[in-house]
Amino acid sequence: MEILQVLHMNKGDGETSYAKNSTVQRKIISITKPIMEEAIGNLWGDVPDDHDLESIGIADLGCSSGPNSLAVISEIMDIIYAKCRNLGRASPEFRVSLNDLPGNDFNSIFESLPDLFKKLEEDKGVGFGPCFVSCVAGSFYNRLFPSKSLHFVHSSSSLHWLSQVPPSLQSNACKVLNKGKIYISKNSPECVLDAYSVQFQKDFSVFMKSRAQEMVPGGRMVLSFMGRRTTDPTAEESCRPLELLANALMSMVSEGLVEEEKVDSFNVPYYAPCPEELKLEIQKQGSFVVDRLEAFEIDWDGGFEDTDCTFRAASRGQRVAKNTRAVVESIVEYHFGKNIMDDLFQSISIAVVRFSPSQIWFSCGLSYVNLLLDFRPPLPSTPIITSHLQTRVSSPGHRLDLVGLVIDEDGGFIVLKRRNREEIRVWGERRREMAVDEDKEMYCVSVIYLLCLELLLDVLRNQFDVVLIHS
């Protein structure tokens, strides 16, 4: 299955469309709004050159279609516009890029753009913008944008999708050992767990590397996607939604409507990571610094109560089934055919209603766990300026006073930068002690370097800015 060509949310505005069945995703976006406000507000302190903020590049990755797509970019522009007004600045021009896979319903987005522009003009007046919107078809597991062109990157409910089904899952051994399952389950063998984990690590690393090249120094990125709190990949909080789908398919096998071999050969390109996995991969890849990483729960049906008469009239099971269908139908239909779709998702609707409330996953409110990240590329060659910062070199009687220092917490090499920007890289071990005076916001740093004699003499003859970066 070629994910690039097959995966997309249900198109149009019909009863099973994503446009009419994306309340869960809409709720997630609303929960993350305060984090977006904080992250965007930090642009004016983190981007080195204020002139770079006269034209702001924004990307929404995995934008899908329907009302959520334009609602997100509208909120982002509102936040930026309000920040500029508070700072007494003119509105920047907005370069907005909406990205998704080629099968996405981009036509519906284009059709909605005139209404967006009209609303912006009515709400903000002539002082807003201008705003340039483009759609970019392609996988975000590749480069999508020019270097250093993006100030703010957003992605919601997308990064749990993998770039492909893990290749090793197509082996006969995994098919036999994971029979009747379409994802990780309590009974899945290690080879299945490893296959999904390795594929996610590979994809997420490529994602970060690509975004690091596309973002300006000091840019910000806010991501939210399905995950799990526990380190156990077989936990029900991450497996239950696809377990329901697998059970519904196996019921159709018992009724003779689906071949069992079809189920055994179907694997969903999805992975719900835990925070520890994300931290490890971010640290290993090295392109970003995490400012926030947290988990929150969201009801499977979007938490609808009495705000929408249509949804209130429907059963909870129907809402869950419709939301699920709007998201996964494209890949399920590709593998099993169109004829079973109505019966399959009706079966899921019934299963949701029939489950016992005593089960843990139900008593938690049929909740998804969502992971939220706010992070940024580290500022290159940015010294921490202090009034008395000193670095001692391990040679008796010698002391070198430096202007600034950035500490890398994970080891690596030292880059000594002369005023003329010439670099000398020094390999070696170091010990670090840091004390923070919060009142004066001063950092007193003592670092001991083990340097070879030749470089030590060169250091003593010249004044350097010092930056420590990853090896």
C-alpha positions in Angstrom: 0.0 0.0 0.0 1.5 3.3 -1.1 0.5 5.7 1.7 1.3 8.8 -0.4 -1.4 7.9 -3.0 -3.9 6.2 -0.7 -4.2 8.0 2.6 -6.6 10.9 2.8 -9.5 12.0 5.0 -13.0 11.5 3.5 -13.6 14.2 0.9 -16.6 16.5 0.3 -19.3 17.4 2.7 -21.5 14.3 2.8 -22.6 12.3 5.9 -19.3 10.4 6.1 -17.0 13.3 5.1 -14.2 14.5 7.3 -15.7 18.0 7.0 -18.8 16.8 9.0 -17.0 14.3 11.2 -13.9 16.0 12.6 -15.1 17.3 16.0 -12.4 15.4 17.8 -9.7 17.2 15.8 -11.5 20.5 16.2 -11.5 20.0 20.0 -7.7 19.2 20.0 -7.0 22.4 18.1 -8.9 24.5 20.6 -7.1 22.9 23.5 -3.7 23.7 22.0 -4.6 27.3 21.2 -3.0 28.8 24.4 0.2 27.0 23.6 0.2 28.4 20.1 -0.3 31.9 21.5 2.7 31.5 23.9 4.9 30.0 21.1 4.0 32.7 18.6 4.5 35.4 21.2 8.1 34.2 21.7 9.0 34.9 18.1 9.6 38.5 18.8 12.2 37.6 21.4 13.8 34.6 19.6 14.1 35.6 16.0 17.5 37.4 15.8 16.5 40.1 13.2 13.2 41.9 13.7 13.2 42.7 10.0 12.6 39.0 9.4 9.2 39.4 11.1 7.9 41.8 8.4 7.0 38.8 6.3 6.1 35.7 8.3 6.1 32.2 6.9 3.5 29.8 8.4 2.9 26.2 7.6 0.1 23.8 8.7 1.2 20.3 8.0 -1.5 17.7 7.6 -4.1 20.4 7.0 -6.8 18.0 5.7 -9.9 19.8 4.5 -13.2 21.1 5.9 -13.7 23.9 8.4 -10.7 22.9 10.6 -8.2 23.7 7.8 -8.9 27.4 7.5 -9.9 27.8 11.2 -6.3 26.9 12.2 -4.6 29.4 10.0 -7.1 32.1 10.8 -6.4 31.6 14.5 -2.6 31.7 13.9 -2.9 35.0 12.0 -5.2 36.4 14.7 -2.6 35.7 17.3 0.2 37.3 15.2 -1.9 40.4 14.4 -2.9 40.9 18.1 0.8 40.5 19.1 1.9 43.2 16.6 -0.8 45.6 17.8 0.4 45.1 21.4 3.9 45.9 20.3 2.8 48.9 18.3 4.0 47.3 15.1 2.4 47.2 11.6 0.9 43.9 10.6 3.3 41.7 8.7 2.5 40.0 5.5 1.5 36.4 5.9 2.9 33.6 3.7 0.6 30.7 4.6 1.3 27.1 3.3 -1.3 24.4 3.7 0.2 20.9 3.3 -1.2 17.4 3.0 -0.8 14.3 0.9 -1.7 14.5 -2.8 -5.1 12.8 -2.3 -6.3 15.5 0.1 -9.4 17.5 -0.9 -7.5 20.7 -1.7 -10.3 21.9 -4.0 -12.6 22.4 -1.0 -9.9 24.6 0.6 -9.6 26.7 -2.5 -13.4 27.2 -2.7 -13.4 28.4 1.0 -10.6 30.9 0.6 -12.7 33.8 -0.7 -14.9 33.6 2.5 -11.7 33.6 4.6 -10.3 36.7 2.9 -13.7 38.5 3.2 -13.9 37.7 6.9 -10.3 38.9 7.6 -11.0 42.2 5.8 -14.3 42.7 7.7 -12.7 41.9 11.1 -9.3 43.5 10.7 -9.7 46.2 8.1 -7.2 47.5 5.6 -4.3 47.4 8.1 -4.2 43.6 8.1 -1.9 41.6 5.9 -1.5 41.1 3.0 -2.1 37.3 3.1 -0.8 34.8 0.5 -2.1 31.2 0.8 -0.8 28.3 -1.1 -1.4 24.5 -0.9 1.6 22.2 -0.9 0.9 18.5 -1.8 3.5 16.0 -0.5 4.7 14.1 2.5 6.0 16.0 5.5 8.5 13.2 5.9 10.5 15.1 3.1 11.5 18.7 2.5 8.6 20.8 1.5 9.7 24.4 1.7 12.8 26.6 0.9 15.5 26.9 3.5 14.9 29.3 6.3 11.4 30.3 5.0 9.2 29.4 7.9 8.7 31.2 11.2 5.9 29.1 12.6 5.0 25.5 11.9 1.8 23.8 13.1 0.6 20.3 12.8 -2.4 18.7 14.5 -3.7 15.1 14.4 -1.2 14.0 11.7 2.2 12.9 13.0 0.8 9.6 14.3 0.6 8.5 10.6 3.7 6.8 9.4 5.3 7.3 6.0 4.7 3.6 5.2 3.6 0.3 6.8 6.8 -1.0 8.4 8.4 -3.2 5.7 9.2 -6.1 8.1 5.5 -6.6 8.9 5.0 -8.1 5.4 7.1 -11.1 6.4 5.3 -14.4 6.8 6.5 -14.7 10.4 4.9 -11.5 11.5 1.7 -12.3 9.6 1.4 -15.6 11.4 2.3 -14.3 14.9 0.0 -11.2 14.6 -3.0 -13.0 13.1 -6.3 -11.2 13.3 -4.7 -7.9 14.3 -4.1 -4.8 12.2 -1.9 -3.0 14.7 -0.1 -3.6 18.0 -2.0 -5.5 20.5 -1.4 -7.2 23.9 -0.7 -10.5 22.0 1.6 -9.0 19.4 5.1 -10.5 19.2 8.2 -8.3 19.7 8.9 -8.2 16.0 5.7 -6.2 15.5 6.4 -3.8 18.4 9.9 -3.2 17.1 8.8 -2.7 13.5 6.4 0.1 14.4 8.8 1.7 16.9 11.7 1.7 14.4 9.6 3.1 11.6 8.3 6.0 13.8 11.9 6.8 15.0 13.0 7.0 11.4 10.1 9.1 10.2 10.2 11.5 13.1 13.9 12.0 12.7 13.5 12.9 9.0 10.6 15.2 9.9 12.7 17.2 12.4 15.7 17.3 10.1 13.5 18.7 7.2 11.8 21.3 9.4 15.1 22.4 10.9 16.3 23.3 7.4 13.1 25.1 6.5 12.7 27.2 9.7 14.4 30.5 10.5 16.6 30.7 13.6 14.3 31.4 16.5 11.2 30.0 14.7 8.7 27.9 16.7 6.8 24.7 16.0 3.7 23.3 17.8 2.7 19.7 17.2 -0.1 17.6 18.6 -0.8 14.0 17.7 -2.1 10.7 19.2 0.2 9.1 21.7 0.2 7.3 25.0 1.3 8.1 28.6 2.8 4.8 29.4 6.0 3.3 28.0 4.1 0.1 27.2 3.2 0.2 23.4 0.5 -2.5 24.0 -1.4 -0.3 26.4 -5.2 0.0 25.7 -5.1 3.8 25.6 -3.2 3.6 22.3 -4.4 0.3 20.9 -8.1 0.3 21.6 -9.4 2.3 18.7 -7.7 0.1 16.1 -8.6 -3.0 18.2 -12.2 -2.2 17.6 -11.6 -2.0 13.9 -9.8 -5.3 14.0 -12.6 -7.0 15.9 -15.2 -5.7 13.5 -13.2 -7.1 10.6 -12.8 -10.5 12.3 -16.5 -10.6 12.9 -17.0 -10.2 9.2 -14.5 -13.0 8.6 -16.7 -15.3 10.8 -19.7 -14.3 8.7 -17.9 -15.1 5.5 -17.8 -11.5 4.3 -14.1 -11.0 4.5 -11.2 -13.4 3.9 -9.0 -14.0 6.9 -5.9 -13.6 4.8 -7.0 -10.1 4.0 -7.1 -9.2 7.7 -3.7 -10.8 8.4 -2.1 -8.9 5.6 -3.5 -5.5 6.6 -1.4 -3.3 8.9 -2.3 0.3 9.7 0.5 2.8 9.1 0.0 4.4 12.5 2.0 4.7 15.8 1.2 6.3 19.1 4.5 7.1 20.8 5.1 7.9 24.5 6.8 11.1 25.8 10.0 9.2 26.6 10.3 8.0 23.0 9.8 11.6 21.7 12.4 13.1 24.1 14.9 10.4 23.1 14.5 10.9 19.4 14.5 14.7 19.7 17.7 14.6 21.7 19.3 12.1 19.4 18.4 14.0 16.2 19.6 17.3 17.8 17.9 19.9 15.6 15.4 21.1 18.2 15.0 22.2 21.8 11.8 21.2 23.6 10.0 23.9 25.5 6.9 21.9 26.4 5.8 18.3 26.2 2.6 17.2 27.8 -0.3 14.7 27.4 -4.0 15.3 27.6 -7.1 13.3 27.0 -9.9 13.9 24.5 -13.2 12.0 24.2 -13.6 9.8 21.2 -16.7 11.6 20.1 -15.3 15.1 20.6 -17.2 15.6 23.9 -20.4 16.7 22.3 -23.2 17.3 24.8 -26.0 19.8 24.0 -24.3 22.2 21.6 -25.4 20.5 18.4 -28.9 19.1 17.9 -27.9 16.8 15.1 -25.0 15.1 17.1 -27.2 15.0 20.2 -29.8 13.0 18.4 -27.2 10.4 17.3 -25.9 7.8 19.6 -22.4 8.0 20.9 -21.5 4.8 19.0 -22.6 6.4 15.7 -20.6 9.5 16.4 -17.5 7.4 17.1 -18.0 5.2 14.1 -18.5 8.3 11.8 -15.4 10.0 13.2 -13.4 6.8 12.7 -14.7 6.3 9.2 -13.9 9.8 8.1 -10.3 9.2 9.0 -9.5 5.6 8.0 -11.9 4.7 5.3 -9.5 5.5 2.4 -6.9 2.9 3.5 -9.5 0.3 4.7 -11.4 0.6 1.4 -8.3 0.3 -0.7 -7.4 -3.0 1.0 -10.9 -4.6 1.5 -13.0 -3.0 -1.1 -15.9 -0.5 -1.0 -18.8 -3.1 -0.5 -18.2 -3.8 3.2 -17.7 -0.2 4.4 -21.3 0.5 5.6 -21.5 -2.9 7.5 -18.0 -2.5 8.9 -18.5 0.9 10.5 -22.0 0.0 11.7 -20.4 -2.9 13.5 -18.0 -0.5 15.2 -21.0 1.7 16.2 -22.7 -1.2 17.9 -19.5 -2.4 19.6 -18.9 1.0 21.2 -22.4 1.0 22.7 -22.2 -2.6 24.0 -18.8 -2.3 25.8 -19.1 -2.6 29.6 -18.5 0.6 31.5 -16.5 -1.4 34.0 -13.7 -1.7 31.4 -10.8 0.8 32.1 -10.8 2.3 28.6 -14.6 3.0 28.8 -14.6 4.4 32.3 -12.0 6.9 31.2 -14.6 8.3 28.8 -13.6 6.6 25.6 -10.6 8.9 25.5 -7.7 9.3 23.1 -4.4 10.4 24.6 -2.9 13.3 22.7 0.7 14.5 22.9 1.5 18.2 22.6 4.9 19.6 21.8 6.2 23.2 21.6 9.7 23.3 20.4 12.2 25.4 18.4 15.5 25.1 16.6 18.4 26.3 18.9 19.7 29.7 18.1 23.1 29.3 16.3 26.2 30.8 17.9 24.2 32.7 20.5 26.3 33.5 23.6 24.8 33.8 27.1 26.1 37.3 27.9 27.2 37.8 31.5 29.0 40.5 33.4 31.8 38.2 34.7 32.0 34.9 32.8 35.3 33.2 33.0 36.7 30.0 31.5 39.7 28.3 33.1 42.0 26.2 30.9 43.7 23.3 32.4 47.2 24.8 32.4 48.8 26.2 35.6 48.7 30.0 35.9 46.7 30.7 32.7 43.2 32.2 32.7 41.2 33.2 29.6 38.4 35.7 29.9 35.6 35.2 27.3 32.6 37.2 26.1 30.0 34.5 25.9 29.3 30.8 26.3 26.5 28.4 25.2 26.4 25.0 27.0 25.5 21.8 25.3 24.1 19.4 27.9 24.8 16.2 26.1 28.5 16.3 25.3 30.1 16.8 21.9 32.8 19.1 20.6 33.8 22.7 21.4 33.9 25.3 18.7 36.1 28.3 19.5 35.1 31.3 17.4 37.4 34.2 16.7 36.0 37.6 16.1 36.6 37.1 12.4 34.3 34.1 12.6 37.1 31.6 11.9 36.4 28.4 13.7 38.7 25.9 15.5 37.1 22.7 16.7 38.4 21.1 19.8 37.6 17.6 20.8 37.8 16.8 24.5 36.0 16.1 27.8 34.7 18.7 30.1 33.1 19.1 33.5 30.5 21.7 34.2 29.1 23.5 37.2 26.3 26.0 36.8 24.7 28.2 39.4 21.7 30.5 38.5 21.0 33.8 40.3 17.4 34.2 39.5 17.1 37.7 40.8 19.9 39.1 38.6 19.3 36.6 35.8 23.0 36.0 35.7 24.7 32.7 34.9 28.0 31.9 36.5 29.6 29.1 34.6 32.9 27.3 35.3 34.1 24.9 32.6 37.3 22.9 32.6 38.6 21.8 29.2 41.3 19.3 28.5 43.0 20.8 25.4 46.2 19.8 23.6 49.1 22.2 24.1 49.2 23.6 20.6 45.6 24.7 20.7 46.0 26.0 24.3 48.7 28.4 23.1 46.5 29.6 20.3 43.7 30.2 22.7 45.9 32.3 25.0 47.0 34.5 22.1 43.4 35.3 20.9 40.0 36.2 22.2 37.2 33.9 21.3 33.5 33.5 21.6 32.8 29.9 22.7 30.0 27.7 21.5 29.5 24.0 22.4 27.4 22.0 19.9 26.6 18.3 19.3 29.1 16.0 17.8 
